[in-house]
Amino acid sequence: MAQMGQRIAMTTSSAGTQIGYAVTGSGPPLVYVSGWLGHLELGWALPAERAYYEALADGRTLIRYDKPGCGLSERPSPKVTPYSLEQELDALRAVIAATGVERFDLMGASLGAPVAATWAARQPAMVSRLVLYGGWAYGPEVAEPEIQRHVLGLVRQHWGLASGLLADVFAPDADAATRAAFTRYQRESASAETACAMLELAYRVDVRGALPRIGAPTLAVHRERDRAVPIGQGRQLADGIPGARFAAIPGRSHLPYIGDARPLTLAVRRFLGLPGRHRGAAPTLTARQREVAALIAEGCTNREIGKRLGIAERSAEAHVERIRYRMDFRSRAQIAAWYVATGN
């Protein structure tokens, strides 16, 4: 089957912040609210993350976006614009308006779960079905206060070391190449200041009062041994929503696309009325294209690639363009991220 592509565009929130969003697939809309910081382009270059989103997009028009301060979205300083639940909702509102969807399925993962739950409570006429993965309702109970202070302090003082620690916590099942790619991906997605502000919001968010007002059919899914958010938090989130279903699935990684993502995508697809199996094909490169990708990951220019491979600079440029087309990439940074993540 042909691989899916993503169409990237920009919109502006009511606060005047530029928000980058992506649309993938076709069919009834599924709006996705991510949890941790991300980058629409670099995330698309990580094979595991891309496969996860393609599984959700088969039979749906999947709409995703970069949170304020992350990825392609504008990066205002959290010191000037404090990171808040209302800021999250403002970005979601802007993307919904830009894509023109009026009624849709809504999915929130991790910190995106309380954001999505709040939206469903406030805008019941817009949400057909609600899916919550790895979420919680009351941030202060996610981790002990001492652990919260330790994590926040490390992120604030040493983002490089903290990004590796968070990779261990969020993605313990990742192989060495994926872990290395994700560690770097975090630092390229947002500043330490933004990462710290997002974690602070995760630890203080409280949506318990909104849950009883959710009327949409709801599925809450949680991995049994989630190392970042204990499964009990997911059960409490589901218990607060009238009629919500709770599904425990195997695994310990908090990131939905790390480890075996199939139980999660299967549960979500069935809840949305889609076939359990999804179509899709992982993009591949020729041997020569992999050589070019390796040199791009080293930081080589087209001229340097040509010299290293004994080909003309124009031929090197053509190889780069074919890689971008074949992989649905927009930048050399995506090619480099893909190469690191695949462990070539």
N, C-alpha and C positions, 0 to 999 in steps of 0.2 A: 504494500500500500504506500501511496505517496505520503511524505511527511507533511505535517502541518506547518504553517507559517504564522507569525504574529505581526499585526499592523500596529505601529506605535504612533501616538499622537500626543498633543499637549492641551491642557485646559487650565483655567485659572479659578481658584477657590474664591469664596466671597471675601476672604481675608487678603486677597491679592497674591496668593502664593501659586506659582506655576506647578502643576501636577502632571507627571507623565503617566500615561496609561496605555495598555495594550489590549488588542482584541484578537482572539484566536477561535477558529472553528466556525460553525454555522448551526442555526437552530434556535430554540427558545433561549433567552439570556440567563446566564449564571454569573452573578457578580461575586467576585472573590476578594475578601479582605485578609491580607496576609498579617502575620503576627510580628515577626522579627524584622529587622531592617533588610532591605533587598535592593536589587538593581535589575530592571526589566531586561536589559541587554546581557549583562554578565550571568544572570540566573538562567537565561535561555541557552547559554553556552555550557552549562553544567548538565551532562546527559541525564542524571537521575532527576533533577528538578524539571527539566524539559519534558521528560517522559511522563512525570506526574501530571503536569498541566495538560499535556496532550490527552491523557486518559480522561481528564475531566471535560475536555473540550469536544470529545467525540460525541456528536449529537446535541451539542450545546454551543451557543456563542459565549465563550468564556471572556469575561472582562476583568482585568487585573490592573493594579496601579502601584506606583511607588509612593510610599508614605511621604509626607512633608519632611524635608531634610535628608531624604534617602535617594540613591540612584539618580534617575533622570529628573526627579522633582527638584524644585528650588530648595536651597539649603539655608534658610534663615537661622540665625543663632538662637538656640533654645533660651539663652539668657535674655534675648530681646523679645522673643515670642515663646513663652513657656509651653512645653509640650503637654497637651491635655486631651481628654476624651472628646471635647468639643472640637478641637483641631482635627482629630481623626475623622469625626463625623462630617466636618466641613469639606474635607478632601473627598470623602465618599460621595457627598452630595454633588460636588462639582463633576465628578466622573459620571455619575448617573445622568446628570443634566446634559453633559457633552455627548454621551452615547444615545440619548433620546429614549431610553427604555422607561416604560411606565409601570410594568409589573414584571417581577423576575424572581428566580430562586436566588437565595443569598447564602453564601458560605463564609464563615470566619474561622481562621486557624490561630491558635495560641492567643496572643493579645487581640487578634482580630475577632475572636469569639465574643468577648464582651462588647466590642464595637458593633458587631453585626447584631447581637442580641438587643442592644439599645436602639439601633435603627429599626428593627422589627417591632419593638414595643412602641416607638414613636410614629412609625409610618406603616401601620398594619395593612392598609389598602395596597401597598406596593409590593409586599413580600408574599409570594405564593408558598414557598417552602423554605425552611431554615435549617442549615447544617452547621454544627459547631464541632470543631476538632481541637483536642488538646487544650480546652479552655478552662476558665474559672470565673467565678462571680465576685470574689472578694480577695483582692491582691495581698493584703497583709498576712493571709494564711498560706500563701503559696510556698514560702520558705521562712525559716526562723529569722528573727531580726538580725542576729549576729551574721548569718550567711548573707543576708541582703546587704548589710554594711560592708562586708568583705568584698562581695562582687562589685558593688558600686565603686568602692575605693580603688579596686584594681583597674576597672575600666577607665576611671577618671585619671589615674596616675600612669598607667602603662597599657595603652590600648593594644599594642602589639602582643604582649604576653596575655592579656585578657581575651583577645580574639581566639587564641589557641585554647585557653581554658574553656571558653564558651562552646567551642567546637566539640570538645570532649563531653560537655554536659548535654548539649543539644543533639549531637550526632555520634554517639558512642559506637554505632554500627557501621560508620563510614570507613571505607578502605583508606589506605594511606594517601592515595592520590586525591580522592574526593575531599578528605579532611584538609589536605594542604590547600586545595583550591578554595574550599569554603572559608578557611582561616583568612586567606588573602582577600577573598570576596567580601567578607564583613568589613574589612578596613577600607576597601575601595568603595563600598556602598554608602558609608556615613562616617562622620568624624566621631572621635571619642565623646565629645560633648553631646552629640545627638544620641549616640548609643546609650549613654548614661541617662539622658532625659527619658528615653523610651523605657528603660528598665525601671526608673523611678515611677513612671506611670503604671507599669505592670504591677508594681508592688503596692500601689495605693488605690487602684481602680476598685470601685464598688458599684456593681449594677444589680444588686439583689432586689432593690425596689422596683426595677423595670421588668424583671422576669415574669411576674404574674400577669402582666398586660400583654404578653406575647400570645397571639391567637393563631399564628401560622403553624401548620404541622412541623414538628421539629425533631431532628435526629442529632444526638450528641454522641460523638465517637471519641474514644480515648485508648491509648495504648496501655496495656496492663502494668508495665514496669517503667513508664515514662520517668526519666531521671530528672527532668526539669520541673514538671508539674505532676504531683502525685495523682493517681487515678481518682482518689476520693474527691478532689476538687472538681473533676469532670462530672462525677455523680451528683454532687451538690448543685452544680449548674443545671443539670437536667432535672433534678427534683424540684427546682424553683419554677420550672416552665410547665404550665398545664398541659398534660397529655404528651409530654416529650418522651421519646424513646431513647434509651441509652444502650450503646453497644461497646463492649470491651473487646479490643483486638490485640493480638500478640505483638510484642515488641517493647523496646526501651528507649528508642530515639524520639525526641520531641519533634524534630523537623519531619514533616509528613512524608517527604520524598526520600528519606534516608532509611535504610533497612528494607524490609519487604513492604512496599507501598500497596501491594495488590489487595490485601484485606480492607484497607481504607477506601481505595478507589472503587472496589466492588460494593462495599456498603453504601457509599455515596451514590453510585450510579443506580443501584437498585432502588434506593429511596427516591431518586428523581424519576423513576420509571424508565430507565435506560437498560439495555442489555448489559449483563455483567461483564462480558468481554468487550474490549475496545480495539479499534483498529489503530494502526500506527507502525511506522518503521523508523528505526534509529538512523540518522544520516551517517554516511561513511565517506571516507576519503581514499583516493588512490595512494599508492606508495609515494609517488612524487609529491603529491599534495601534502602528505604527512611530513615529508622532509621540509617543505616550505613552512608548514605550521610550526615545526620545531624551531626554525630560525626566527620566525615571528615572535615566538615565546622568549627567545634570547634577546629580542629587541632590535633585530636587524632591519635595516631599510631594504627597499626593493633592490637598490644598487648592490648592497652587501649580500643579499640573497643570491643575486645573479653571479657575483664573484665566487661565492662559496660553492655554488652548484655548477659553475661553468656554463651559464646560460646568459642571454642578453637581459638587461634590466627590464626591457619591455615584456619579455617572456615571463620574468618573475612577477611583474605586475599583473599579467594575465592569469597566472596561477592563483595569485591572491584573490582576484576578482571571482574566479571560478569557485574557490573555496567559500567565499562569502555567499555566492548565489546558492551553492549546493547545500550549505548549512543554514541558510536563512539568517546570516549574520550581517550586521551593519558596520562593524568596526574591527580593526586588528586586535583590539583588546579582547573581543569575544573569542577570536581564534586562539589567542594565547591562553585564555581561561579554559577553553575546551581542551587544549593540548595538555595543560597541567592536570585537569580533572580526570582525563582518560589514562594518565600514567604512561604515556608513550615514551 
